[in-house]
């Protein structure tokens, strides 16, 4: 059975203080690891898809990386507007995405 | 495109009542998903449809839950009778054949059963 574990559950950073969020996974036949951002009262918003170990994707202050067992979402010099819950999900041979419980990020000025 | 549209945004109902949640997927998307989100369990897949056909409903918690997709532009999730433990945010999402961008989620329906 697919398992996705995210850590930490919550993270508080000062503006400009870089850090990383972790997503550990077990899945038979990975067909994509997905990162989403979720703001309060809204649905998750797609950020990245990674398919193979060694792959990296970047978007503004965010960079996602993938190994065979985990993915990291690196946040460089975060700003208060980066505050949100970040969700990781894996897809196996089917259509469904299996989500972790997320990391709640708060960036203070 | 208006994105995935869900209604209502909020629903408060009494235990035992029937609740119907509605979803309009993005035009051209052929897969539709219903998820439930709670603090304790996170996002849980309830059911997904491909080309209007239910493919996997193993996440539907009980017979009280049912979902339909009568056409490519509309789906419903029904709970009858509702119970307080059904209180959660219910999300609908859709995706196209090119799955590179994952799903597009709606804004969700916050259901409170009192």
Backbone of each chain as ProteinMPNN parsed JSONL, in Angstrom:
{"seq_chain_A": "XXXXXXXXXXXXXXXXXXXXXXXXXXXXXXXXXXXXXXXXXXXXXXXXXXXXXXXXXXXXXXXXXXXXXXXXXXXXXXXXXXXXXXXXXXXXXXXXXXXXXXXXXXXXX", "coords_chain_A": {"N_chain_A": [[0.846, -1.201, 0.0], [0.485, 2.227, -0.787], [2.375, 4.759, 0.831], [2.696, 7.949, 2.261], [4.592, 10.282, 3.88], [4.901, 13.281, 5.516], [7.154, 15.761, 6.718], [8.431, 18.584, 8.591], [5.362, 18.607, 10.602], [4.542, 21.18, 11.054], [5.997, 24.37, 10.427], [7.833, 27.166, 11.251], [9.147, 30.086, 10.001], [11.464, 32.788, 9.777], [11.207, 35.635, 7.694], [13.175, 35.331, 4.819], [14.681, 33.262, 5.833], [15.938, 30.345, 4.859], [14.8, 26.96, 4.182], [13.869, 23.432, 4.272], [11.296, 21.182, 3.259], [10.142, 17.889, 3.907], [9.267, 14.882, 2.179], [8.545, 11.662, 2.511], [8.214, 8.53, 0.891], [6.559, 5.46, 0.017], [5.909, 3.42, -2.634], [4.548, 1.309, -5.101], [5.877, 1.181, -8.159], [6.309, 4.045, -9.067], [4.67, 6.69, -10.597], [4.887, 9.341, -10.675], [5.536, 12.122, -8.591], [3.992, 14.565, -6.751], [3.77, 18.002, -5.919], [1.823, 20.226, -4.055], [0.318, 23.369, -3.222], [-1.625, 24.683, -0.596], [-3.873, 27.099, 0.314], [-5.594, 28.641, 3.102], [-9.023, 27.779, 3.2], [-9.184, 27.2, 0.541], [-8.824, 25.127, -2.441], [-6.25, 22.637, -3.076], [-3.378, 23.727, -4.918], [-1.63, 23.131, -7.845], [1.9, 22.615, -7.968], [4.44, 21.251, -8.731], [5.566, 18.42, -10.695], [7.398, 15.467, -10.359], [9.328, 12.864, -11.77], [11.467, 11.016, -11.827], [14.309, 9.76, -10.003], [16.703, 12.135, -9.045], [15.729, 14.172, -10.519], [14.872, 17.638, -10.768], [12.89, 20.516, -10.098], [12.041, 23.943, -10.489], [10.536, 26.912, -9.208], [10.184, 30.158, -8.871], [10.872, 30.924, -5.589], [10.934, 28.336, -4.828], [12.137, 24.989, -4.915], [11.976, 21.725, -6.003], [13.059, 18.448, -5.321], [13.955, 15.011, -6.041], [14.432, 11.742, -4.777], [14.926, 8.157, -4.621], [13.45, 7.491, -2.44], [12.454, 9.732, -1.188], [11.282, 13.137, -1.305], [12.2, 16.549, -1.528], [11.186, 19.81, -0.699], [12.556, 22.717, -1.263], [12.833, 25.883, 0.16], [13.814, 28.99, -0.608], [14.964, 31.91, 0.842], [12.345, 32.749, 1.976], [9.158, 34.487, 1.765], [6.506, 36.285, 3.48], [4.183, 35.752, 1.967], [4.537, 33.188, 1.119], [3.531, 31.58, 3.007], [1.589, 28.823, 3.766], [-0.074, 25.637, 3.421], [1.78, 22.876, 2.445], [1.517, 20.228, 0.287], [2.281, 16.862, -0.459], [2.131, 14.305, -2.898], [1.711, 11.009, -4.279], [1.606, 9.077, -7.272], [0.6, 5.949, -8.427], [0.21, 3.11, -10.442], [-2.337, 3.644, -11.136], [-4.977, 6.093, -11.574], [-5.248, 7.645, -9.354], [-4.182, 10.001, -6.848], [-2.22, 9.765, -3.967], [-2.177, 11.36, -1.004], [0.035, 13.023, 1.332], [-0.158, 14.299, 4.74], [0.599, 16.885, 4.858], [2.61, 19.909, 5.294], [2.465, 22.613, 7.352], [3.299, 25.822, 6.739], [4.563, 28.772, 8.095], [5.56, 31.986, 7.508], [7.134, 34.623, 8.937], [7.282, 38.205, 9.104]], "CA_chain_A": [[0.0, 0.0, 0.0], [1.245, 3.475, -0.861], [2.446, 5.575, 2.045], [3.338, 9.251, 2.075], [4.774, 10.901, 5.186], [5.524, 14.594, 5.392], [7.694, 16.347, 7.935], [7.666, 18.526, 9.833], [3.931, 18.922, 10.452], [4.439, 22.633, 11.02], [7.293, 25.013, 10.366], [7.747, 28.615, 11.336], [10.392, 30.67, 9.534], [11.557, 34.241, 9.605], [11.376, 36.039, 6.299], [14.563, 35.215, 4.38], [15.32, 32.078, 6.431], [15.711, 29.206, 3.967], [14.601, 25.668, 4.823], [13.37, 22.366, 3.394], [10.227, 20.302, 3.694], [10.443, 16.522, 3.484], [8.176, 13.963, 1.829], [9.025, 10.285, 2.354], [7.148, 7.761, 0.265], [6.718, 4.101, -0.477], [4.901, 3.188, -3.661], [4.964, 0.329, -6.095], [5.775, 1.734, -9.505], [6.028, 5.485, -9.022], [4.383, 7.341, -11.877], [4.878, 10.781, -10.475], [5.408, 12.688, -7.261], [3.392, 15.876, -6.983], [3.715, 18.973, -4.831], [0.727, 21.187, -4.123], [0.208, 24.387, -2.188], [-3.018, 24.91, -0.219], [-4.142, 28.257, 1.159], [-6.804, 28.415, 3.908], [-10.305, 27.96, 2.543], [-9.08, 26.963, -0.905], [-8.359, 23.81, -2.841], [-4.821, 22.557, -3.391], [-2.947, 24.297, -6.198], [-0.487, 22.373, -8.356], [3.206, 23.269, -8.065], [5.428, 20.502, -9.498], [5.557, 16.972, -10.844], [8.715, 14.856, -10.542], [9.098, 11.493, -12.216], [12.562, 10.076, -11.631], [15.34, 10.166, -9.052], [17.653, 13.092, -9.594], [15.021, 15.254, -11.195], [14.638, 18.85, -10.008], [12.044, 21.524, -10.724], [12.094, 25.199, -9.757], [9.54, 27.944, -9.482], [10.441, 31.3, -7.981], [11.709, 30.6, -4.441], [10.742, 26.914, -4.524], [12.795, 23.97, -5.724], [11.633, 20.372, -5.597], [13.999, 17.413, -5.733], [13.413, 13.667, -5.858], [15.289, 10.555, -4.713], [14.105, 6.946, -4.725], [12.637, 7.279, -1.248], [11.895, 10.947, -0.644], [11.356, 14.372, -2.076], [12.358, 17.736, -0.709], [10.772, 21.1, -1.248], [13.45, 23.716, -0.697], [12.307, 27.238, 0.073], [14.946, 29.909, -0.483], [14.607, 33.293, 1.215], [10.883, 32.837, 1.904], [8.434, 35.711, 2.086], [5.24, 35.961, 4.155], [3.191, 35.214, 1.032], [4.787, 31.754, 0.929], [2.826, 30.872, 4.073], [0.536, 27.956, 3.235], [0.197, 24.215, 3.661], [2.379, 22.246, 1.265], [1.11, 18.832, 0.228], [2.999, 15.969, -1.348], [1.279, 13.18, -3.296], [2.317, 10.083, -5.235], [0.718, 8.36, -8.169], [1.15, 4.661, -8.843], [-0.206, 2.728, -11.794], [-3.697, 4.082, -11.407], [-5.191, 7.524, -11.776], [-5.425, 8.366, -8.104], [-3.059, 10.541, -6.094], [-2.256, 9.48, -2.544], [-1.582, 12.549, -0.4], [0.478, 13.127, 2.71], [-1.001, 15.196, 5.532], [1.02, 18.253, 4.615], [3.408, 20.725, 6.204], [1.928, 23.968, 7.472], [4.42, 26.753, 6.784], [4.279, 30.161, 8.44], [6.715, 32.856, 7.343], [6.847, 35.886, 9.618], [8.12, 39.331, 8.615]], "C_chain_A": [[0.88, 1.249, 0.0], [1.233, 4.194, 0.48], [3.218, 6.847, 1.745], [3.385, 9.94, 3.433], [5.504, 12.215, 5.018], [6.017, 15.088, 6.746], [8.417, 17.645, 7.622], [6.18, 18.786, 9.571], [3.731, 20.415, 10.326], [5.837, 23.224, 11.081], [7.083, 26.521, 10.376], [9.109, 29.18, 10.955], [10.313, 32.187, 9.573], [11.7, 34.528, 8.111], [12.854, 35.994, 5.94], [15.294, 33.992, 4.895], [14.993, 30.849, 5.601], [15.561, 27.904, 4.744], [14.081, 24.665, 3.8], [12.256, 21.596, 4.055], [10.485, 18.92, 3.11], [9.183, 15.735, 3.177], [8.797, 12.588, 1.588], [7.893, 9.434, 1.806], [7.559, 6.313, 0.022], [5.577, 3.864, -1.445], [5.433, 2.146, -4.618], [4.769, 0.941, -7.478], [5.389, 3.198, -9.522], [5.808, 6.018, -10.429], [4.21, 8.834, -11.686], [4.749, 11.136, -9.017], [5.024, 14.148, -7.456], [3.502, 16.719, -5.719], [2.593, 19.97, -5.121], [0.88, 22.199, -3.006], [-1.277, 24.575, -1.874], [-3.104, 26.092, 0.726], [-5.437, 28.011, 1.921], [-8.077, 28.698, 3.115], [-10.298, 27.722, 1.049], [-8.66, 25.526, -1.185], [-6.871, 23.817, -3.111], [-4.526, 23.067, -4.797], [-1.655, 23.621, -6.625], [0.785, 23.228, -8.418], [4.133, 22.536, -9.035], [5.022, 19.044, -9.653], [6.986, 16.509, -11.092], [8.504, 13.392, -10.867], [10.237, 10.526, -11.888], [13.602, 10.657, -10.68], [16.366, 11.059, -9.731], [17.003, 14.282, -10.267], [14.799, 16.431, -10.248], [13.73, 19.776, -10.811], [12.094, 22.783, -9.866], [10.986, 26.135, -10.185], [9.72, 29.033, -8.439], [11.328, 30.853, -6.825], [11.646, 29.118, -4.063], [11.536, 26.028, -5.479], [12.463, 22.611, -5.15], [12.647, 19.405, -6.17], [13.436, 16.052, -5.377], [14.545, 12.643, -5.782], [14.364, 9.347, -4.786], [13.183, 6.748, -3.537], [11.988, 8.551, -0.721], [12.026, 12.11, -1.626], [11.503, 15.523, -1.084], [11.811, 18.946, -1.461], [11.607, 22.157, -0.53], [12.845, 25.103, -0.914], [13.45, 28.205, 0.379], [14.444, 31.32, -0.226], [13.097, 33.497, 1.168], [10.358, 34.21, 2.294], [7.122, 35.333, 2.769], [4.189, 35.363, 3.225], [3.427, 33.744, 0.682], [4.109, 30.922, 2.012], [1.64, 30.116, 3.494], [0.811, 26.547, 3.751], [0.696, 23.61, 2.36], [2.126, 20.742, 1.341], [1.936, 18.088, -0.812], [2.064, 14.802, -1.677], [2.032, 12.302, -4.286], [1.23, 9.422, -6.067], [1.379, 7.03, -8.532], [0.61, 4.325, -10.225], [-1.601, 3.216, -12.141], [-3.774, 5.571, -11.665], [-5.084, 8.32, -10.487], [-4.11, 8.883, -7.543], [-3.278, 10.243, -4.621], [-1.476, 10.58, -1.833], [-1.02, 12.286, 0.99], [-0.39, 14.14, 3.436], [-0.552, 16.65, 5.461], [1.927, 18.839, 5.674], [2.837, 22.133, 6.175], [3.085, 24.935, 7.687], [3.927, 28.161, 7.11], [5.58, 30.952, 8.327], [6.365, 34.217, 7.937], [7.789, 36.985, 9.141], [9.296, 39.599, 9.556]], "O_chain_A": [[1.889, 1.312, 0.701], [0.216, 4.232, 1.173], [4.247, 6.83, 1.07], [2.351, 10.157, 4.064], [6.595, 12.262, 4.449], [5.385, 14.863, 7.778], [8.957, 17.809, 6.528], [5.79, 19.139, 8.459], [2.86, 20.874, 9.586], [6.741, 22.662, 11.699], [6.277, 27.069, 9.623], [10.123, 28.788, 11.534], [9.245, 32.781, 9.422], [12.263, 33.723, 7.369], [13.691, 36.543, 6.657], [16.406, 33.703, 4.453], [13.863, 30.363, 5.645], [16.121, 27.754, 5.83], [13.88, 24.991, 2.63], [12.268, 21.382, 5.267], [10.973, 18.781, 1.988], [8.157, 15.902, 3.837], [9.485, 12.373, 0.59], [6.741, 9.596, 2.207], [8.736, 5.995, -0.151], [4.413, 4.084, -1.111], [6.628, 2.106, -4.91], [3.643, 1.186, -7.91], [4.287, 3.558, -9.936], [6.631, 5.83, -11.325], [3.489, 9.498, -12.429], [3.96, 10.537, -8.286], [5.653, 14.873, -8.228], [3.349, 16.222, -4.603], [2.432, 20.475, -6.232], [1.493, 21.922, -1.975], [-2.1, 24.623, -2.788], [-2.496, 26.097, 1.796], [-6.294, 27.261, 1.454], [-8.192, 29.725, 2.446], [-11.281, 28.003, 0.363], [-8.204, 24.807, -0.296], [-6.285, 24.873, -3.35], [-5.304, 22.87, -5.73], [-0.699, 23.55, -5.854], [0.764, 24.38, -8.85], [4.565, 23.106, -10.037], [4.247, 18.505, -8.862], [7.699, 17.074, -11.921], [7.613, 12.748, -10.314], [9.993, 9.336, -11.692], [13.756, 11.873, -10.566], [16.831, 10.778, -10.836], [17.66, 15.283, -10.55], [14.564, 16.234, -9.056], [13.791, 19.816, -12.04], [12.18, 22.693, -8.641], [10.559, 26.155, -11.339], [9.432, 28.831, -7.259], [12.458, 30.431, -7.069], [12.251, 28.705, -3.074], [11.599, 26.28, -6.682], [12.643, 22.369, -3.957], [13.048, 19.509, -7.329], [12.556, 15.935, -4.524], [15.477, 12.657, -6.586], [13.159, 9.494, -4.99], [12.25, 5.948, -3.594], [11.074, 8.481, 0.1], [12.763, 12.062, -2.611], [11.0, 15.472, 0.038], [11.957, 19.077, -2.677], [11.393, 22.45, 0.647], [12.407, 25.447, -2.012], [13.98, 28.226, 1.49], [13.619, 31.853, -0.967], [12.613, 34.33, 0.401], [10.991, 34.973, 3.024], [6.67, 34.194, 2.655], [3.383, 34.542, 3.661], [2.596, 33.126, 0.016], [4.111, 29.693, 1.942], [0.792, 30.695, 2.814], [1.808, 26.305, 4.431], [0.101, 23.811, 1.302], [2.472, 20.081, 2.319], [2.244, 18.606, -1.885], [1.293, 14.364, -0.823], [2.881, 12.782, -5.037], [0.098, 9.237, -5.621], [2.554, 6.984, -8.894], [0.565, 5.196, -11.093], [-1.999, 3.201, -13.305], [-2.768, 6.225, -11.939], [-4.857, 9.53, -10.516], [-3.056, 8.278, -7.739], [-4.371, 10.439, -4.089], [-0.268, 10.721, -2.027], [-1.525, 11.442, 1.73], [-1.257, 14.769, 2.83], [-1.247, 17.542, 5.947], [2.007, 18.342, 6.797], [2.738, 22.762, 5.121], [3.772, 24.869, 8.706], [2.998, 28.67, 6.484], [6.575, 30.625, 8.973], [5.424, 34.877, 7.498], [8.948, 36.726, 8.815], [10.096, 40.501, 9.305]]}, "seq_chain_B": "XXXXXXXXXXXXXXXXXXXXXXXXXXXXXXXXXXXXXXXXXXXXXXXXXXXXXXXXXXXXXXXXXXXXXXXXXXXXXXXXXXXXXXXXXXXXXXXXXXXXXXXXXXXXXXXXXX", "coords_chain_B": {"N_chain_B": [[-10.843, 29.624, -18.683], [-13.148, 28.607, -16.159], [-12.334, 26.95, -14.21], [-12.571, 24.211, -11.837], [-15.764, 23.843, -10.608], [-17.523, 23.987, -7.646], [-20.42, 23.361, -5.688], [-22.681, 23.499, -2.861], [-20.682, 26.183, -1.353], [-20.602, 26.168, 1.369], [-22.252, 24.089, 3.716], [-24.626, 23.438, 6.073], [-26.177, 21.066, 7.972], [-28.69, 19.01, 9.498], [-28.248, 16.087, 11.466], [-29.056, 13.048, 9.913], [-30.286, 14.087, 7.712], [-30.439, 14.366, 4.114], [-27.692, 15.066, 2.013], [-26.432, 16.78, -0.768], [-23.733, 17.223, -2.823], [-22.205, 19.165, -5.378], [-20.504, 19.198, -8.561], [-18.731, 20.675, -11.201], [-16.628, 19.786, -13.648], [-13.514, 20.78, -15.302], [-13.872, 21.745, -18.644], [-13.343, 19.307, -21.109], [-11.66, 17.755, -19.582], [-11.249, 14.38, -18.617], [-11.215, 12.824, -16.376], [-12.462, 12.554, -13.1], [-12.491, 13.336, -9.657], [-13.391, 12.731, -6.287], [-12.607, 13.979, -3.161], [-12.081, 13.904, 0.392], [-11.363, 16.035, 3.088], [-9.929, 16.188, 6.255], [-8.726, 17.313, 9.447], [-7.588, 15.28, 10.929], [-7.175, 13.086, 9.169], [-6.3, 14.052, 6.795], [-6.2, 14.473, 3.199], [-8.386, 12.376, 1.603], [-9.061, 9.995, -0.848], [-12.184, 9.466, -2.231], [-13.725, 8.533, -4.449], [-13.217, 7.867, -7.942], [-13.811, 8.846, -11.32], [-13.591, 7.894, -14.723], [-13.972, 9.021, -17.919], [-16.706, 9.324, -17.339], [-17.35, 6.988, -16.031], [-17.457, 5.113, -13.048], [-14.432, 4.21, -11.59], [-12.955, 3.47, -9.342], [-14.211, 3.015, -6.264], [-13.462, 2.437, -3.76], [-12.755, 3.996, -1.639], [-15.027, 5.134, -0.627], [-16.762, 5.657, 2.272], [-19.031, 4.358, 3.428], [-22.202, 2.728, 2.789], [-23.866, 4.842, 2.892], [-22.874, 6.82, 1.405], [-22.877, 7.984, -1.932], [-22.067, 8.379, -5.396], [-22.402, 10.039, -8.517], [-22.033, 10.417, -12.06], [-23.501, 11.713, -14.444], [-22.984, 12.897, -16.887], [-20.323, 14.378, -18.876], [-19.906, 16.853, -17.764], [-20.794, 17.145, -15.197], [-21.098, 16.158, -11.798], [-22.216, 14.449, -8.863], [-22.095, 14.097, -5.309], [-23.53, 12.277, -2.857], [-24.836, 12.102, 0.413], [-26.589, 10.094, 2.532], [-28.27, 8.697, 5.178], [-27.006, 11.733, 6.649], [-24.299, 12.105, 9.035], [-22.782, 13.36, 12.075], [-20.001, 12.762, 11.992], [-19.405, 12.941, 9.36], [-18.73, 15.476, 8.829], [-16.629, 17.677, 7.199], [-14.281, 18.933, 4.731], [-15.129, 18.738, 1.416], [-13.704, 17.953, -1.597], [-13.719, 18.35, -5.096], [-12.04, 17.278, -8.007], [-10.442, 17.515, -11.218], [-8.926, 16.034, -14.138], [-6.988, 15.928, -17.189], [-6.055, 13.936, -20.077], [-3.305, 14.231, -20.281], [-1.375, 13.897, -17.737], [0.562, 15.327, -16.474], [0.281, 17.649, -15.029], [-1.075, 16.974, -12.798], [-3.967, 17.06, -10.749], [-6.667, 19.451, -11.099], [-8.076, 21.26, -8.617], [-11.275, 22.003, -7.15], [-12.793, 24.637, -5.148], [-13.885, 23.52, -2.949], [-16.369, 22.121, -0.668], [-17.523, 22.968, 2.402], [-18.742, 20.957, 4.786], [-20.93, 20.738, 7.454], [-22.321, 18.773, 9.855], [-24.812, 18.721, 12.152]], "CA_chain_B": [[-11.665, 28.583, -18.092], [-13.535, 28.961, -14.8], [-11.809, 25.978, -13.278], [-13.527, 23.244, -11.299], [-16.754, 24.598, -9.843], [-18.257, 23.182, -6.669], [-21.478, 24.034, -4.938], [-22.484, 24.845, -2.339], [-19.389, 26.384, -0.687], [-20.808, 25.774, 2.761], [-23.515, 23.398, 3.941], [-24.884, 23.018, 7.445], [-27.381, 20.254, 7.953], [-28.939, 18.237, 10.719], [-28.025, 14.651, 11.377], [-30.157, 12.299, 9.334], [-30.731, 14.706, 6.471], [-29.701, 14.059, 2.884], [-26.84, 16.154, 1.529], [-25.931, 16.586, -2.131], [-22.672, 18.131, -3.235], [-22.186, 19.205, -6.839], [-19.211, 19.529, -9.15], [-18.606, 20.824, -12.653], [-15.19, 19.719, -13.953], [-13.021, 21.603, -16.402], [-14.276, 21.221, -19.939], [-12.291, 18.556, -21.78], [-11.05, 16.801, -18.658], [-12.013, 13.143, -18.668], [-11.171, 12.146, -15.085], [-13.008, 13.36, -12.01], [-12.167, 12.746, -8.363], [-13.95, 13.299, -5.059], [-11.757, 13.808, -1.985], [-12.549, 14.465, 1.662], [-10.213, 16.501, 3.877], [-10.101, 16.463, 7.67], [-7.452, 17.557, 10.141], [-7.023, 14.023, 11.407], [-6.849, 12.104, 8.129], [-5.811, 14.704, 5.583], [-6.981, 14.29, 1.985], [-8.67, 10.97, 1.322], [-9.804, 9.778, -2.078], [-13.438, 8.744, -2.049], [-14.096, 7.849, -5.677], [-12.884, 8.594, -9.156], [-14.475, 8.501, -12.573], [-12.886, 8.124, -15.966], [-14.977, 9.04, -18.994], [-18.02, 9.24, -16.677], [-17.548, 5.661, -15.452], [-16.734, 4.96, -11.776], [-13.332, 3.257, -11.719], [-12.553, 2.991, -8.026], [-14.993, 3.632, -5.192], [-13.061, 1.763, -2.524], [-12.614, 4.979, -0.571], [-16.337, 5.56, -0.126], [-16.73, 5.077, 3.612], [-20.161, 3.481, 3.753], [-23.305, 2.766, 1.815], [-24.567, 6.123, 2.985], [-22.268, 7.691, 0.394], [-23.005, 7.562, -3.325], [-21.633, 9.398, -6.355], [-22.831, 9.824, -9.89], [-21.532, 11.33, -13.078], [-24.407, 11.443, -15.556], [-22.381, 13.366, -18.14], [-18.936, 14.83, -18.722], [-19.811, 18.18, -17.177], [-21.506, 17.246, -13.922], [-21.046, 15.024, -10.892], [-22.765, 14.683, -7.528], [-21.762, 13.226, -4.188], [-24.686, 12.32, -1.978], [-24.73, 11.427, 1.709], [-27.939, 9.884, 3.031], [-28.431, 9.906, 5.965], [-25.754, 12.336, 7.1], [-23.941, 11.954, 10.438], [-21.787, 14.379, 12.474], [-18.633, 12.396, 11.596], [-19.213, 13.27, 7.947], [-18.295, 16.868, 8.746], [-15.309, 17.731, 6.551], [-14.301, 19.676, 3.468], [-15.178, 17.816, 0.29], [-13.143, 18.545, -2.808], [-13.816, 17.721, -6.404], [-10.894, 17.615, -8.847], [-10.498, 16.886, -12.533], [-7.667, 16.031, -14.886], [-7.069, 15.504, -18.572], [-5.24, 12.774, -20.433], [-1.927, 14.542, -19.962], [-1.454, 13.985, -16.288], [1.763, 15.989, -15.963], [-0.064, 18.731, -14.118], [-1.878, 16.454, -11.702], [-5.369, 17.439, -10.782], [-7.099, 20.797, -10.757], [-9.076, 21.138, -7.554], [-12.235, 23.055, -6.873], [-12.599, 25.346, -3.877], [-14.372, 22.68, -1.867], [-17.612, 22.353, 0.074], [-17.356, 22.683, 3.835], [-19.965, 20.348, 5.297], [-21.072, 20.597, 8.902], [-23.522, 18.02, 10.228], [-25.023, 18.964, 13.587]], "C_chain_B": [[-11.949, 28.931, -16.626], [-12.974, 28.003, -13.78], [-12.88, 24.993, -12.859], [-14.478, 23.992, -10.367], [-17.531, 23.666, -8.933], [-19.346, 24.025, -6.006], [-22.164, 23.04, -4.012], [-21.08, 24.995, -1.75], [-19.462, 25.925, 0.769], [-22.181, 25.103, 2.877], [-23.573, 23.012, 5.411], [-26.199, 22.272, 7.446], [-27.512, 19.492, 9.255], [-28.702, 16.755, 10.447], [-29.27, 13.957, 10.831], [-30.663, 12.854, 8.017], [-29.87, 14.244, 5.304], [-28.918, 15.291, 2.449], [-26.36, 15.813, 0.123], [-24.92, 17.666, -2.463], [-22.515, 18.029, -4.748], [-20.84, 19.666, -7.364], [-19.335, 19.627, -10.662], [-17.119, 20.818, -12.981], [-14.8, 20.674, -15.07], [-13.4, 20.932, -17.729], [-13.099, 20.53, -20.63], [-11.546, 17.594, -20.889], [-11.905, 15.541, -18.607], [-11.933, 12.315, -17.384], [-11.662, 13.093, -14.007], [-12.844, 12.605, -10.72], [-12.937, 13.477, -7.26], [-13.013, 12.943, -3.901], [-12.457, 14.402, -0.773], [-11.315, 14.856, 2.464], [-10.631, 16.798, 5.302], [-8.737, 16.699, 8.29], [-6.783, 16.236, 10.495], [-6.475, 13.156, 10.275], [-6.308, 12.726, 6.852], [-6.765, 14.501, 4.416], [-7.143, 12.808, 1.688], [-9.489, 10.871, 0.042], [-11.055, 8.964, -1.788], [-13.762, 7.901, -3.28], [-13.522, 8.607, -6.864], [-13.539, 7.974, -10.379], [-13.512, 8.745, -13.733], [-13.887, 7.993, -17.103], [-16.367, 8.718, -18.451], [-18.29, 7.899, -16.01], [-16.795, 5.583, -14.124], [-15.687, 3.86, -11.882], [-12.972, 2.644, -10.378], [-13.36, 3.732, -6.971], [-14.635, 3.029, -3.846], [-12.889, 2.724, -1.358], [-13.932, 5.489, -0.018], [-16.556, 4.868, 1.208], [-17.854, 4.092, 3.908], [-21.202, 3.571, 2.66], [-24.083, 4.07, 1.87], [-24.052, 7.103, 1.931], [-22.506, 7.107, -1.0], [-22.581, 8.708, -4.231], [-22.088, 9.011, -7.746], [-22.147, 10.821, -10.81], [-22.359, 11.071, -14.344], [-23.889, 11.917, -16.906], [-21.012, 13.967, -17.849], [-18.807, 16.162, -17.996], [-20.457, 18.289, -15.803], [-21.34, 15.968, -13.107], [-21.664, 15.422, -9.556], [-22.217, 13.664, -6.546], [-22.892, 13.379, -3.179], [-24.406, 11.543, -0.691], [-26.15, 11.324, 2.281], [-27.997, 8.609, 3.872], [-27.082, 10.449, 6.426], [-25.567, 12.142, 8.61], [-22.888, 13.003, 10.788], [-20.365, 14.041, 12.031], [-18.376, 12.6, 10.107], [-18.741, 14.715, 7.764], [-16.851, 16.927, 8.262], [-15.411, 18.722, 5.403], [-14.204, 18.656, 2.342], [-14.701, 18.543, -0.967], [-13.457, 17.678, -4.014], [-12.59, 18.17, -7.201], [-11.052, 16.948, -10.197], [-9.127, 16.935, -13.18], [-7.92, 15.553, -16.3], [-6.198, 14.296, -18.812], [-3.781, 12.99, -20.078], [-1.854, 14.86, -18.484], [-0.293, 14.762, -15.68], [1.467, 17.049, -14.918], [-0.977, 18.271, -12.995], [-3.334, 16.831, -11.875], [-5.519, 18.947, -10.659], [-8.246, 20.655, -9.766], [-10.064, 22.294, -7.596], [-11.951, 23.681, -5.518], [-13.167, 24.592, -2.681], [-15.735, 23.085, -1.325], [-17.342, 21.997, 1.529], [-18.691, 22.206, 4.381], [-19.901, 20.237, 6.812], [-22.394, 19.907, 9.175], [-23.683, 18.141, 11.739], [-26.086, 18.025, 14.156]], "O_chain_B": [[-11.09, 29.483, -15.938], [-13.129, 28.23, -12.58], [-13.959, 24.941, -13.448], [-14.043, 24.687, -9.449], [-18.121, 22.684, -9.383], [-19.197, 25.23, -5.801], [-22.231, 21.853, -4.331], [-20.355, 24.004, -1.66], [-18.508, 25.371, 1.316], [-23.14, 25.505, 2.218], [-22.677, 22.343, 5.926], [-27.216, 22.783, 6.976], [-26.551, 19.353, 10.012], [-28.929, 16.256, 9.345], [-30.392, 14.251, 11.243], [-31.386, 12.175, 7.287], [-28.737, 13.796, 5.478], [-29.419, 16.414, 2.51], [-25.932, 14.689, -0.14], [-25.211, 18.86, -2.393], [-22.669, 16.955, -5.329], [-20.125, 20.422, -6.706], [-19.955, 18.786, -11.312], [-16.413, 21.761, -12.624], [-15.655, 21.295, -15.702], [-13.262, 19.72, -17.898], [-12.005, 21.088, -20.725], [-10.861, 16.699, -21.386], [-13.133, 15.618, -18.558], [-12.512, 11.231, -17.307], [-11.324, 14.276, -13.997], [-13.03, 11.389, -10.671], [-13.105, 14.695, -7.309], [-12.674, 11.779, -3.687], [-13.309, 15.282, -0.894], [-10.339, 14.108, 2.518], [-11.568, 17.561, 5.539], [-7.712, 16.325, 7.719], [-5.566, 16.091, 10.377], [-5.411, 12.555, 10.42], [-5.902, 12.015, 5.932], [-7.975, 14.372, 4.601], [-6.161, 12.08, 1.541], [-10.485, 11.574, -0.128], [-10.986, 7.899, -1.174], [-14.038, 6.706, -3.171], [-13.356, 9.826, -6.815], [-13.782, 6.769, -10.455], [-12.722, 9.688, -13.713], [-14.565, 6.974, -17.231], [-17.108, 7.932, -19.042], [-19.377, 7.699, -15.469], [-15.62, 5.945, -14.065], [-16.004, 2.72, -12.22], [-12.716, 1.444, -10.284], [-13.208, 4.943, -6.806], [-15.418, 3.102, -2.899], [-12.88, 2.298, -0.203], [-13.939, 6.214, 0.977], [-16.541, 3.639, 1.282], [-17.628, 3.087, 4.583], [-21.099, 4.377, 1.735], [-24.876, 4.36, 0.974], [-24.714, 8.09, 1.609], [-22.359, 5.905, -1.22], [-22.723, 9.876, -3.869], [-22.152, 7.835, -8.105], [-21.741, 11.908, -10.399], [-21.951, 10.296, -15.209], [-24.3, 11.406, -17.948], [-20.599, 14.049, -16.692], [-17.696, 16.561, -17.645], [-20.65, 19.393, -15.294], [-21.425, 14.857, -13.631], [-21.635, 16.59, -9.17], [-21.915, 12.525, -6.903], [-23.172, 14.481, -2.707], [-23.814, 10.465, -0.717], [-26.823, 12.334, 2.486], [-27.791, 7.523, 3.328], [-26.124, 9.691, 6.575], [-26.536, 12.03, 9.361], [-22.179, 13.486, 9.906], [-19.593, 14.949, 11.722], [-17.245, 12.446, 9.647], [-18.392, 15.119, 6.655], [-15.963, 16.305, 8.845], [-16.475, 19.278, 5.133], [-13.305, 17.816, 2.324], [-15.223, 19.593, -1.342], [-13.457, 16.449, -3.949], [-12.155, 19.314, -7.079], [-11.725, 15.923, -10.31], [-8.28, 17.756, -12.828], [-8.908, 14.876, -16.585], [-5.666, 13.701, -17.875], [-3.096, 12.069, -19.633], [-2.222, 15.948, -18.042], [-0.19, 14.836, -14.455], [2.283, 17.32, -14.037], [-1.588, 19.095, -12.314], [-3.856, 16.91, -12.987], [-4.619, 19.636, -10.18], [-9.255, 20.009, -10.049], [-9.739, 23.404, -8.016], [-11.0, 23.309, -4.83], [-12.952, 24.985, -1.534], [-16.19, 24.217, -1.494], [-16.979, 20.865, 1.846], [-19.658, 22.966, 4.429], [-18.94, 19.711, 7.373], [-23.455, 20.392, 8.78], [-22.815, 17.723, 12.506], [-26.392, 18.088, 15.346]]}, "name": "protein", "num_of_chains": 2, "seq": "XXXXXXXXXXXXXXXXXXXXXXXXXXXXXXXXXXXXXXXXXXXXXXXXXXXXXXXXXXXXXXXXXXXXXXXXXXXXXXXXXXXXXXXXXXXXXXXXXXXXXXXXXXXXXXXXXXXXXXXXXXXXXXXXXXXXXXXXXXXXXXXXXXXXXXXXXXXXXXXXXXXXXXXXXXXXXXXXXXXXXXXXXXXXXXXXXXXXXXXXXXXXXXXXXXXXXXXXXXXXXXX"}
